[in-house]
Amino acid sequence: MRFLEGVEASIYRRDPRRPGQQFMVRSRPYSRSSERPTRNEQYRSGKALRARIPRSSHATWTPARDRPDPIEQLVATDGFRVPRLVPIRYGRMSLSPLAFLRGAAVVMARDLATTPRTGLRVQLGGDAHLSNFGIFGTPERNEVFDQNDFDETLPGPWEWDIKRLAASLVVASRANGFGRAHGRRASLRAIRSYREAMNSFAFRGYLEIWYSHLDPKRIARQGARQERRVIGRYARKARIHTSLHVFPRLARRVGGEFRIRDEPPLIVHFPNAVEEQLSHSLFERYLATLPEEKRMLLARYRVVDVAQKVVGVGSVGTRCAIVLLEGDGDTDDPLFLQVKEALPSALEPYAGASEFSNHGQRVIVGQHLIQQASDSFLGWGSIGPRDFYVRQLRDWKFTRDPGLMGPKAMIGHGELCGAALARAHARTGDPAAISGYLGTKDTFDQAITQFAEAYADQTERDYAELLGAIQKGRIAARRES
């Protein structure tokens, strides 16, 4: 695996007492530098874990006898959501087993907590299915391949991210009609990619790991001709996904002012002035969490309009909005920011509570820890008990639709996801210990793939339960035209 070039395994965080400041270092848990294990010692400690937690033990998936009804688990989260949007959530989840898996992070989180774990922890993406990886632009206008959704991010067992990725590849392969053999192959290749990338990080400098990234152009040069064309096409699509590109579709001129277009029920303006005013208050609190230079930049824009907007699958029903800002009136200089409500991570009951009191801050800090380069406008705020984070709506972001992937493209995408996941875990965990546990043979790959196949069967059973609940009227679902 030669996708990777070039961050420190020490963990960074924002100082909650100084929210506008940059990262500060959290020291490692060693009292003196002389007591810090060497890389060889870390590698051997990881290898020794195999005796206590055999790699083959990860192959097992058997539902616990007291496993809760998955539909009840989903319904239990509806209380956090806007009631009129909940049927859209279930409508989207009813489209396929993969859509169900995407929206059922709370279900899989509990299931993962019953599986073996080594005790090695990293900053988890928390929702590492194949649709949460893609191409996006860095602030320096370079293209990278990385994770792009962090709503569930939290420190936790590194194995959980791997298992969710592998399961999603098997589910997606089956949903696309590629067959069980393809799903197994896609999972094996992704886990092999993770293992080989982690092995390459095991003895590299922490700064080298920190600055490593997946360059789509370099990847394309190393791939087959068909894959080069695919990556080139998606990179070009990412470059045109900007606020300026989406502006004509999302906005129109009304009485001399630009306004966001209403597209009920997915995009609607706030029903009363109080809610709209609260959104402006949130925006002011968000600005206070940005570095000084970003506040200066945003000061050149003025807020033109705010509207609620439905996003994603698992996020449907949470309080989300888009903010339209405009630069000088005589130039085409729009900027869309997206505001997303941040709920507690689905992993918290099993991995431990977040150290951050604001879940928007939890998401943003996790994103900075995992990504090689993050959105320039990431920040957070709150309104009463509700936490939010803010990012650009469009900024060179593009994710492949798994339903449109061919068999080879899905395997290639899975390999990239595995490499990106390894880079993220190496940044925030102990790459030598994880590498020592993984080893150089495919024992772990085979075990995780066996788990993924069994969990794909479980997902299909849970999906069938959702369809049955909808048919019986237990769940209200609304499919969009």
C-alpha positions as CSV (number, residue, x, y, z in Angstrom):
1,M,0.0,0.0,0.0
2,R,1.8,3.1,-1.3
3,F,-1.0,5.6,-1.2
4,L,0.4,7.4,1.9
5,E,2.8,10.2,2.2
6,G,3.8,11.6,5.2
7,V,1.3,13.5,12.3
8,E,1.9,13.1,15.6
9,A,0.3,10.3,17.7
10,S,0.0,12.6,20.6
11,I,-3.6,13.8,21.0
12,Y,-4.6,17.4,20.5
13,R,-7.7,19.2,21.7
14,R,-9.1,22.7,22.1
15,D,-8.9,24.4,25.4
16,P,-12.6,24.7,26.5
17,R,-11.7,27.8,28.6
18,R,-10.3,29.6,25.4
19,P,-12.6,28.4,22.6
20,G,-11.2,30.7,20.0
21,Q,-7.7,29.4,20.4
22,Q,-5.9,26.8,18.4
23,F,-4.9,23.3,19.7
24,M,-3.0,22.6,22.8
25,V,-1.2,19.4,23.5
26,R,-2.5,16.8,26.0
27,S,0.6,15.1,27.4
28,R,1.1,11.4,27.1
29,P,0.5,9.4,30.3
30,Y,4.2,8.9,31.0
31,S,5.8,10.7,34.0
32,R,9.3,10.8,32.5
33,S,10.5,10.5,28.9
34,S,12.8,7.7,30.0
35,E,9.8,5.6,30.8
36,R,8.2,5.9,27.4
37,P,8.2,2.5,25.6
38,T,10.2,2.3,22.5
39,R,8.5,1.5,19.2
40,N,9.8,-2.1,19.4
41,E,8.4,-2.4,22.9
42,Q,5.0,-1.1,21.7
43,Y,5.0,-3.5,18.8
44,R,5.8,-6.4,21.0
45,S,3.1,-5.4,23.5
46,G,0.5,-5.3,20.6
47,K,1.7,-8.7,19.4
48,A,1.4,-10.1,23.0
49,L,-2.3,-9.1,23.0
50,R,-3.0,-11.9,20.5
51,A,-2.7,-14.4,23.4
52,R,-5.4,-12.7,25.4
53,I,-7.6,-11.6,22.4
54,P,-6.9,-13.9,19.5
55,R,-7.3,-12.2,16.1
56,S,-9.6,-15.0,15.1
57,S,-12.0,-14.1,17.9
58,H,-13.1,-11.0,16.0
59,A,-14.8,-13.3,13.5
60,T,-17.7,-14.1,15.8
61,W,-21.0,-12.4,15.6
62,T,-23.9,-13.9,17.6
63,P,-26.7,-11.6,18.7
64,A,-26.9,-11.5,22.5
65,R,-30.0,-13.1,24.0
66,D,-31.0,-9.7,25.5
67,R,-30.3,-7.8,22.3
68,P,-33.0,-5.0,22.2
69,D,-35.5,-4.8,19.4
70,P,-33.7,-2.7,16.7
71,I,-36.9,-0.8,15.9
72,E,-37.4,0.2,19.5
73,Q,-33.8,1.4,19.6
74,L,-34.4,3.6,16.6
75,V,-37.7,4.9,17.9
76,A,-36.0,5.8,21.3
77,T,-33.9,8.4,19.4
78,D,-37.0,10.1,17.8
79,G,-37.5,12.2,20.9
80,F,-34.5,14.3,19.9
81,R,-35.9,14.9,16.4
82,V,-38.3,17.3,14.8
83,P,-41.6,15.2,14.7
84,R,-42.6,16.2,11.2
85,L,-39.3,15.0,9.8
86,V,-39.1,11.6,11.5
87,P,-41.2,9.9,8.7
88,I,-38.6,11.1,6.1
89,R,-35.9,9.5,8.2
90,Y,-37.6,6.1,8.1
91,G,-38.4,6.6,4.4
92,R,-34.8,7.0,3.6
93,M,-33.8,4.1,5.8
94,S,-36.4,1.9,4.0
95,L,-34.7,2.3,0.6
96,S,-32.1,-0.5,1.1
97,P,-30.2,-2.5,3.8
98,L,-27.2,-0.1,3.3
99,A,-29.5,2.9,3.9
100,F,-30.7,1.1,7.1
101,L,-27.2,0.5,8.2
102,R,-26.3,4.2,7.7
103,G,-29.2,5.3,9.8
104,A,-28.9,2.7,12.5
105,A,-25.6,3.7,14.1
106,V,-27.2,3.4,17.5
107,V,-28.1,-0.2,16.8
108,M,-24.6,-1.2,15.6
109,A,-22.9,0.7,18.5
110,R,-24.6,-1.5,21.0
111,D,-23.8,-4.6,19.0
112,L,-20.1,-3.7,18.6
113,A,-19.9,-3.3,22.4
114,T,-20.5,-7.0,22.8
115,T,-17.6,-8.0,20.5
116,P,-14.0,-8.6,21.6
117,R,-11.7,-5.6,22.0
118,T,-7.9,-5.3,22.5
119,G,-8.0,-2.3,24.8
120,L,-6.1,-0.1,22.3
121,R,-8.0,3.1,21.8
122,V,-8.0,5.8,19.1
123,Q,-10.1,8.7,18.1
124,L,-12.9,6.9,16.3
125,G,-14.7,8.4,13.3
126,G,-17.6,6.5,14.9
127,D,-19.6,6.0,11.7
128,A,-17.0,4.6,9.3
129,H,-19.3,3.2,6.6
130,L,-18.1,3.5,3.0
131,S,-20.4,6.5,2.2
132,N,-18.6,8.6,4.8
133,F,-15.4,8.8,2.8
134,G,-14.7,10.9,-0.2
135,I,-12.6,13.6,-1.9
136,F,-12.6,17.1,-0.6
137,G,-10.4,20.2,-0.9
138,T,-8.0,21.5,1.8
139,P,-7.8,25.2,2.6
140,E,-4.7,25.3,0.4
141,R,-6.9,24.0,-2.5
142,N,-5.3,20.6,-2.7
143,E,-7.4,17.5,-3.0
144,V,-7.4,14.7,-0.5
145,F,-9.3,11.5,0.2
146,D,-10.5,11.2,3.8
147,Q,-13.4,10.7,6.1
148,N,-16.0,13.3,5.9
149,D,-18.6,12.7,8.7
150,F,-17.8,12.9,12.4
151,D,-21.2,13.1,14.2
152,E,-20.4,10.0,16.2
153,T,-16.7,10.7,16.8
154,L,-15.3,9.6,20.2
155,P,-12.2,7.9,21.7
156,G,-12.8,4.2,21.7
157,P,-11.7,0.7,20.5
158,W,-10.0,0.9,17.1
159,E,-11.7,-2.3,16.0
160,W,-15.2,-0.7,16.0
161,D,-14.4,1.5,13.0
162,I,-12.9,-1.4,11.0
163,K,-16.0,-3.6,11.6
164,R,-18.4,-1.0,10.6
165,L,-16.5,-0.3,7.4
166,A,-16.2,-4.0,6.5
167,A,-19.9,-4.6,7.2
168,S,-20.9,-1.7,5.0
169,L,-18.9,-3.0,2.1
170,V,-20.5,-6.4,2.3
171,V,-24.0,-4.9,2.6
172,A,-23.4,-2.5,-0.3
173,S,-22.0,-5.3,-2.5
174,R,-25.1,-7.4,-1.9
175,A,-27.5,-4.4,-2.4
176,N,-25.8,-3.8,-5.8
177,G,-26.3,-7.4,-6.9
178,F,-22.6,-8.2,-7.0
179,G,-23.1,-11.4,-4.9
180,R,-21.6,-12.7,-1.7
181,A,-18.2,-13.6,-3.1
182,H,-17.7,-9.9,-4.2
183,G,-18.7,-8.6,-0.8
184,R,-16.2,-10.9,0.8
185,R,-13.5,-9.8,-1.6
186,A,-14.3,-6.1,-1.0
187,S,-14.0,-6.6,2.7
188,L,-10.8,-8.5,2.5
189,R,-9.2,-5.9,0.3
190,A,-10.2,-3.0,2.5
191,I,-8.9,-4.7,5.7
192,R,-5.7,-5.7,4.0
193,S,-5.3,-2.1,2.9
194,Y,-5.8,-1.0,6.6
195,R,-3.3,-3.6,7.9
196,E,-0.6,-2.7,5.3
197,A,-1.0,1.0,5.9
198,M,-0.8,0.6,9.7
199,N,2.3,-1.6,9.3
200,S,3.9,1.2,7.3
201,F,3.1,3.7,10.0
202,A,4.4,1.5,12.9
203,F,8.0,2.8,12.8
204,R,7.5,6.2,11.1
205,G,8.0,9.5,12.8
206,Y,5.0,11.0,14.5
207,L,5.2,14.2,12.4
208,E,5.5,12.2,9.3
209,I,2.3,10.3,10.2
210,W,0.6,13.6,11.1
211,Y,1.3,15.1,7.7
212,S,0.4,12.0,5.7
213,H,-2.5,12.2,3.3
214,L,-4.2,10.3,0.5
215,D,-3.6,12.3,-2.7
216,P,-6.2,11.3,-5.4
217,K,-3.8,12.3,-8.2
218,R,-1.0,10.1,-6.9
219,I,-3.5,7.3,-6.4
220,A,-4.8,7.6,-9.9
221,R,-1.3,7.4,-11.3
222,Q,-0.7,4.1,-9.5
223,G,-4.1,2.6,-10.5
224,A,-5.3,0.8,-13.6
225,R,-6.5,2.9,-16.5
226,Q,-10.2,2.5,-15.6
227,E,-9.6,3.5,-12.0
228,R,-7.5,6.5,-13.1
229,R,-10.5,7.7,-15.2
230,V,-12.9,7.2,-12.3
231,I,-10.8,9.1,-9.8
232,G,-10.1,11.9,-12.2
233,R,-13.8,12.2,-12.9
234,Y,-14.7,12.4,-9.2
235,A,-11.9,14.8,-8.5
236,R,-13.3,17.1,-11.2
237,K,-16.7,16.9,-9.7
238,A,-15.3,17.7,-6.2
239,R,-13.7,20.9,-7.6
240,I,-17.0,22.2,-8.9
241,H,-18.9,21.5,-5.6
242,T,-18.7,25.0,-4.2
243,S,-21.0,27.6,-2.8
244,L,-20.9,29.5,-6.1
245,H,-21.9,26.3,-8.0
246,V,-24.8,25.5,-5.8
247,F,-26.0,29.1,-5.4
248,P,-28.4,29.2,-8.4
249,R,-30.2,26.0,-7.2
250,L,-30.5,27.0,-3.5
251,A,-31.2,30.8,-3.8
252,R,-33.2,33.3,-5.8
253,R,-33.6,37.0,-5.8
254,V,-36.7,38.4,-4.0
255,G,-37.3,42.1,-3.9
256,G,-33.7,42.9,-4.6
257,E,-32.4,40.5,-1.9
258,F,-31.2,36.9,-2.3
259,R,-33.3,34.4,-0.4
260,I,-32.9,30.6,0.1
261,R,-35.4,28.7,-2.1
262,D,-38.1,26.8,-0.1
263,E,-38.4,23.1,-1.1
264,P,-40.8,21.6,1.4
265,P,-40.3,19.5,3.4
266,L,-36.5,19.4,2.9
267,I,-35.8,23.2,2.9
268,V,-38.1,25.5,4.7
269,H,-37.8,28.9,6.4
270,F,-38.3,29.1,10.1
271,P,-42.0,29.3,10.9
272,N,-41.6,32.2,13.4
273,A,-39.4,35.2,14.1
274,V,-38.3,33.8,17.4
275,E,-36.7,30.7,15.9
276,E,-35.0,32.8,13.2
277,Q,-33.6,35.2,15.8
278,L,-32.3,32.2,17.8
279,S,-30.4,31.1,14.7
280,H,-28.7,34.5,14.5
281,S,-27.8,34.2,18.2
282,L,-26.2,30.8,17.5
283,F,-24.2,32.3,14.7
284,E,-22.7,34.9,17.0
285,R,-21.7,32.3,19.5
286,Y,-20.2,30.2,16.7
287,L,-18.1,33.1,15.5
288,A,-16.5,33.3,19.0
289,T,-15.1,29.8,18.6
290,L,-13.2,30.6,15.4
291,P,-9.6,31.8,15.2
292,E,-9.2,35.5,14.8
293,E,-8.3,35.4,11.1
294,K,-11.4,33.4,10.3
295,R,-13.6,35.8,12.2
296,M,-11.9,38.7,10.2
297,L,-12.7,36.9,7.0
298,L,-16.4,36.2,7.9
299,A,-16.7,39.8,8.9
300,R,-16.5,40.7,5.2
301,Y,-19.7,38.8,4.6
302,R,-23.2,39.6,5.8
303,V,-25.9,37.1,6.7
304,V,-28.6,37.3,4.0
305,D,-30.9,34.4,4.9
306,V,-31.3,31.3,7.1
307,A,-33.5,28.2,6.5
308,Q,-33.9,24.7,7.9
309,K,-32.5,21.9,5.7
310,V,-32.9,18.1,6.0
311,V,-29.5,16.3,5.5
312,G,-28.2,12.8,5.4
313,V,-29.9,9.6,6.6
314,G,-29.0,9.3,10.3
315,S,-29.2,13.0,10.8
316,V,-32.7,13.4,9.4
317,G,-34.9,15.1,12.0
318,T,-32.2,16.8,13.9
319,R,-32.2,20.5,13.8
320,C,-30.1,21.5,10.8
321,A,-30.0,24.7,8.8
322,I,-28.2,26.5,6.0
323,V,-27.0,30.1,6.3
324,L,-26.6,32.2,3.1
325,L,-23.9,34.9,3.4
326,E,-23.0,37.4,0.7
327,G,-19.8,39.4,0.1
328,D,-19.7,42.6,-1.8
329,G,-23.0,43.2,-3.6
330,D,-21.4,43.9,-7.0
331,T,-19.5,40.5,-7.1
332,D,-20.7,36.9,-7.2
333,D,-19.4,36.0,-3.8
334,P,-21.9,33.8,-2.0
335,L,-21.0,31.5,1.0
336,F,-23.2,28.8,2.4
337,L,-22.6,27.5,5.9
338,Q,-24.3,24.4,7.2
339,V,-25.5,24.3,10.8
340,K,-26.0,20.8,12.3
341,E,-27.3,19.8,15.6
342,A,-24.9,17.6,17.5
343,L,-26.4,14.9,19.7
344,P,-24.5,12.7,22.1
345,S,-22.4,10.1,20.2
346,A,-24.2,6.7,19.8
347,L,-20.9,5.2,21.2
348,E,-21.0,7.1,24.5
349,P,-22.9,4.4,26.5
350,Y,-20.2,1.9,25.6
351,A,-17.0,3.8,25.0
352,G,-17.5,6.5,27.7
353,A,-18.8,10.0,27.9
354,S,-17.2,12.8,25.9
355,E,-14.8,15.1,27.8
356,F,-16.5,18.0,26.1
357,S,-19.7,19.5,27.5
358,N,-20.7,20.8,24.1
359,H,-21.2,18.0,21.5
360,G,-20.6,20.4,18.7
361,Q,-17.1,20.9,20.1
362,R,-16.7,17.1,20.4
363,V,-17.5,16.7,16.7
364,I,-15.1,19.6,15.6
365,V,-12.2,18.5,17.8
366,G,-12.6,14.9,16.6
367,Q,-12.6,16.1,13.0
368,H,-9.4,18.0,13.5
369,L,-7.8,15.0,15.1
370,I,-8.7,12.7,12.3
371,Q,-8.5,14.7,9.1
372,Q,-5.3,15.8,7.5
373,A,-6.8,19.2,6.7
374,S,-10.2,20.4,7.8
375,D,-12.8,23.0,6.7
376,S,-11.6,26.5,7.5
377,F,-14.9,27.5,9.1
378,L,-15.4,24.7,11.5
379,G,-16.9,25.9,14.8
380,W,-19.6,25.3,17.3
381,G,-22.2,26.9,19.5
382,S,-25.4,26.2,21.5
383,I,-28.9,27.4,22.0
384,G,-30.1,26.4,25.5
385,P,-29.6,22.7,25.9
386,R,-29.0,22.0,22.2
387,D,-25.5,21.9,20.7
388,F,-24.5,22.6,17.2
389,Y,-21.5,22.7,14.9
390,V,-21.0,24.7,11.7
391,R,-19.1,24.0,8.5
392,Q,-19.2,25.0,4.8
393,L,-22.1,23.5,2.9
394,R,-20.1,22.9,-0.2
395,D,-16.3,23.2,-0.5
396,W,-14.8,20.8,-3.0
397,K,-16.6,17.9,-1.3
398,F,-17.6,14.8,-3.3
399,T,-18.6,11.3,-2.1
400,R,-19.3,8.4,-4.5
401,D,-22.8,7.0,-4.3
402,P,-22.3,3.3,-3.5
403,G,-25.4,2.4,-5.6
404,L,-23.7,3.8,-8.7
405,M,-20.4,1.9,-8.1
406,G,-19.3,-0.9,-10.3
407,P,-17.7,-4.0,-8.8
408,K,-14.1,-2.8,-9.3
409,A,-14.9,0.7,-8.2
410,M,-16.3,-0.5,-5.0
411,I,-13.3,-2.6,-4.2
412,G,-11.0,0.3,-5.1
413,H,-13.1,2.6,-2.9
414,G,-12.9,0.2,0.0
415,E,-9.1,0.0,-0.2
416,L,-8.9,3.8,0.0
417,C,-11.3,3.8,3.0
418,G,-9.1,1.2,4.7
419,A,-6.0,3.3,4.1
420,A,-7.6,6.5,5.3
421,L,-8.9,4.8,8.4
422,A,-5.4,3.5,9.2
423,R,-4.0,7.0,8.8
424,A,-6.6,8.4,11.2
425,H,-6.0,5.7,13.8
426,A,-2.2,6.1,13.6
427,R,-2.6,9.8,14.2
428,T,-4.4,9.4,17.5
429,G,-3.5,5.9,18.7
430,D,-0.5,3.7,19.0
431,P,0.4,2.6,15.5
432,A,3.2,0.2,16.6
433,A,1.0,-1.6,19.0
434,I,-1.9,-1.9,16.5
435,S,0.6,-3.1,13.9
436,G,2.0,-5.7,16.3
437,Y,-1.4,-7.0,16.9
438,L,-2.4,-7.1,13.2
439,G,0.8,-8.8,12.0
440,T,1.8,-9.4,8.4
441,K,-0.5,-12.3,7.6
442,D,-4.2,-12.1,6.7
443,T,-5.6,-13.7,9.9
444,F,-7.2,-10.5,11.1
445,D,-8.5,-9.7,7.6
446,Q,-10.2,-13.1,7.4
447,A,-11.7,-12.7,10.8
448,I,-13.2,-9.2,10.3
449,T,-14.6,-10.3,6.9
450,Q,-16.3,-13.3,8.6
451,F,-17.8,-10.9,11.1
452,A,-18.8,-8.5,8.3
453,E,-20.7,-11.3,6.5
454,A,-22.5,-12.3,9.6
455,Y,-23.3,-8.7,10.5
456,A,-24.6,-8.1,7.0
457,D,-27.0,-11.0,7.5
458,Q,-28.1,-9.3,10.8
459,T,-28.5,-6.0,9.0
460,E,-30.7,-7.6,6.4
461,R,-32.9,-9.1,9.2
462,D,-33.1,-5.8,11.0
463,Y,-34.0,-4.1,7.7
464,A,-36.8,-6.6,7.1
465,E,-38.1,-5.8,10.6
466,L,-38.2,-2.1,9.6
467,L,-40.1,-2.8,6.4
468,G,-42.5,-5.0,8.5
469,A,-43.0,-2.2,11.0
470,I,-43.8,0.3,8.3
471,Q,-46.2,-2.1,6.6
472,K,-48.1,-2.7,9.9
473,G,-48.3,1.0,10.7
474,R,-46.0,0.7,13.7
475,I,-43.6,3.2,12.0
476,A,-44.6,6.1,9.7
477,A,-42.4,6.4,6.7
478,R,-42.4,8.9,3.9
479,R,-40.4,8.3,0.7
480,E,-39.4,11.3,-1.3
481,S,-40.2,11.4,-5.0
